[in-house]
Amino acid sequence: MRLNCGPCVVREWRADDRAALLSVANNREVWRNLSHRFPHPYTEADADYWLDPQRRIELPFAWAIELDGSAIGGVGVDAGQGVFARTGNFGYWLGEPYWGRGLMTAVVRGAVAHIFAITQLQRLEAPVFAWNPASMRVLEKSGFERESVQRRSVFKDGQLVDAVMYVRLR
Ligand SMILES: CC(C)(COP(=O)(O)OP(=O)(O)OC[C@H]1O[C@@H](n2cnc3c(N)ncnc32)[C@H](O)[C@@H]1OP(=O)(O)O)[C@@H](O)C(=O)NCCC(=O)NCCS
């Protein structure tokens, strides 16, 4: 898989992404906006776990974002179970040095089109912590709609925070 998204490419994670992954992922400001699956500090063991080929089997739609040949972030979708099998939990992150250049908007647009092309998902959900307006803006610019507010549903970084549910239907 190799998807051109403006200046970035979305592609499979590779074993040789280890050093780049460690340099961008070990960041509190990235961790603070993501679910519990993303660790902090982000250790060498965490990178090895993530880059283990077994993860590619468990999470077939989790990809690296590459800029100028280096991995600078991740994007992907997790399909739900059972009756939620046509719903996907969509997520993404970018290393802090790369924020504010429009990169993620281009990646989200490209990745969403690709996900709808290769899966039967009908609904992509992106729950955004209320303190993260940049991510809400990315989703709005990419055709997601603000659907609901899940009040005090998230406990992160020692704080209770609302999650704002953004949704894109096929
Ligand atoms: C959120 C994140 C993905 C944004 O990536 P990015 O490449 O910087 O996003 P873009 O440059 O494409 O767009 C950001 C938009 O947010 C806006 N923005 C940035 N900070 C903002 C703020 N504090 N308040 C309101 N809007 C803000 C920008 O102006 C831009 O909108 P514009 O094009 O209309 O001006 C990136 O900051 C990130 O990875 N954060 C940590 C992980 C994360 O939050 N993941 C998403 C979890 S839901």
PDBQT file of the ligand as one rigid body, heavy atoms in Angstrom, charges set to zero:
ROOT
HETATM    1  C1  LIG A 201      -4.124  17.342  15.591  1.00  0.00    +0.000 C 
HETATM    2  C2  LIG A 201      -3.020  17.149  14.556  1.00  0.00    +0.000 C 
HETATM    3  C3  LIG A 201      -3.196  15.835  13.894  1.00  0.00    +0.000 C 
HETATM    4  C4  LIG A 201      -3.120  18.279  13.527  1.00  0.00    +0.000 C 
HETATM    5  O1  LIG A 201      -2.203  18.029  12.472  1.00  0.00    +0.000 OA
HETATM    6  P1  LIG A 201      -1.706  19.224  11.515  1.00  0.00    +0.000 P 
HETATM    7  O2  LIG A 201      -0.956  18.639  10.379  1.00  0.00    +0.000 OA
HETATM    8  O3  LIG A 201      -1.030  20.244  12.370  1.00  0.00    +0.000 OA
HETATM    9  O4  LIG A 201      -3.124  19.775  11.010  1.00  0.00    +0.000 OA
HETATM   10  P2  LIG A 201      -3.375  20.780   9.783  1.00  0.00    +0.000 P 
HETATM   11  O5  LIG A 201      -2.198  21.695   9.678  1.00  0.00    +0.000 OA
HETATM   12  O6  LIG A 201      -3.758  19.975   8.588  1.00  0.00    +0.000 OA
HETATM   13  O7  LIG A 201      -4.679  21.562  10.270  1.00  0.00    +0.000 OA
HETATM   14  C5  LIG A 201      -4.740  22.100  11.571  1.00  0.00    +0.000 C 
HETATM   15  C6  LIG A 201      -5.877  23.093  11.617  1.00  0.00    +0.000 C 
HETATM   16  O8  LIG A 201      -6.152  23.387  13.000  1.00  0.00    +0.000 OA
HETATM   17  C7  LIG A 201      -6.046  24.771  13.217  1.00  0.00    +0.000 C 
HETATM   18  N1  LIG A 201      -5.575  24.944  14.578  1.00  0.00    +0.000 N 
HETATM   19  C8  LIG A 201      -4.358  24.680  15.091  1.00  0.00    +0.000 A 
HETATM   20  N2  LIG A 201      -4.341  24.977  16.395  1.00  0.00    +0.000 NA
HETATM   21  C9  LIG A 201      -5.581  25.429  16.708  1.00  0.00    +0.000 A 
HETATM   22  C10 LIG A 201      -6.180  25.901  17.898  1.00  0.00    +0.000 A 
HETATM   23  N3  LIG A 201      -5.510  25.936  19.050  1.00  0.00    +0.000 N 
HETATM   24  N4  LIG A 201      -7.485  26.279  17.839  1.00  0.00    +0.000 NA
HETATM   25  C11 LIG A 201      -8.186  26.239  16.698  1.00  0.00    +0.000 A 
HETATM   26  N5  LIG A 201      -7.659  25.789  15.518  1.00  0.00    +0.000 NA
HETATM   27  C12 LIG A 201      -6.367  25.401  15.542  1.00  0.00    +0.000 A 
HETATM   28  C13 LIG A 201      -5.066  25.236  12.175  1.00  0.00    +0.000 C 
HETATM   29  O9  LIG A 201      -5.170  26.635  11.977  1.00  0.00    +0.000 OA
HETATM   30  C14 LIG A 201      -5.532  24.407  10.963  1.00  0.00    +0.000 C 
HETATM   31  O10 LIG A 201      -6.743  24.908  10.432  1.00  0.00    +0.000 OA
HETATM   32  P3  LIG A 201      -6.778  25.908   9.151  1.00  0.00    +0.000 P 
HETATM   33  O11 LIG A 201      -6.149  25.170   8.018  1.00  0.00    +0.000 OA
HETATM   34  O12 LIG A 201      -8.229  26.167   8.952  1.00  0.00    +0.000 OA
HETATM   35  O13 LIG A 201      -6.004  27.121   9.522  1.00  0.00    +0.000 OA
HETATM   36  C15 LIG A 201      -1.617  17.193  15.228  1.00  0.00    +0.000 C 
HETATM   37  O14 LIG A 201      -1.551  18.380  15.964  1.00  0.00    +0.000 OA
HETATM   38  C16 LIG A 201      -1.359  16.022  16.137  1.00  0.00    +0.000 C 
HETATM   39  O15 LIG A 201      -0.900  14.994  15.710  1.00  0.00    +0.000 OA
HETATM   40  N6  LIG A 201      -1.644  16.193  17.457  1.00  0.00    +0.000 N 
HETATM   41  C17 LIG A 201      -1.400  15.136  18.442  1.00  0.00    +0.000 C 
HETATM   42  C18 LIG A 201      -2.215  13.885  18.227  1.00  0.00    +0.000 C 
HETATM   43  C19 LIG A 201      -3.684  14.168  17.976  1.00  0.00    +0.000 C 
HETATM   44  O16 LIG A 201      -4.251  15.143  18.461  1.00  0.00    +0.000 OA
HETATM   45  N7  LIG A 201      -4.328  13.266  17.218  1.00  0.00    +0.000 N 
HETATM   46  C20 LIG A 201      -5.755  13.371  16.949  1.00  0.00    +0.000 C 
HETATM   47  C21 LIG A 201      -6.537  12.750  18.039  1.00  0.00    +0.000 C 
HETATM   48  S1  LIG A 201      -8.309  12.963  17.786  1.00  0.00    +0.000 SA
ENDROOT
TORSDOF 0
